[in-house]
Amino acid sequence: MKINVGTPDRVLRVVIGAVLIGLAATETIGWWGYIGVVPLATGLFRFCPAYGLLGMNTCPMKER
């Protein structure tokens, strides 16, 4: 897996994923909030399969 998620994108994904999971765990939103696992995982692993398919990359050259 080639790194294709840059630092600002990574932080945003981790925060959004954690918030969604937290809201789902406290039953503030429905079970669909556990979809937050996807942005959380892509942020932690710094790889987004959708970016790979679309040829996108938010990671600067020095971080690759």
C-alpha positions, 0 to 999 in steps of 0.5 A, a space after each residue: 500500500 502506497 501512502 496517499 493521505 496527507 497530514 491535514 486529510 489524515 487528521 480530519 479523517 481520524 477526528 470525523 471517524 472518532 466522532 461518528 463512532 463516539 456518537 453511535 456508541 452513546 446512541 446519540 445517532 443510529 447504528 449507521 454511525 459506526 461507518 466512522 470506522 472507515 475514515 478512522 482506518 484510512 486516516 490511521 493507515 494513511 491509505 485510501 483505496 478510493 484515492 487509489 482508484 481515482 488517482 488522487 493523492 493528498 500526500 506531499 512528495 517528502 512524506 511518500 
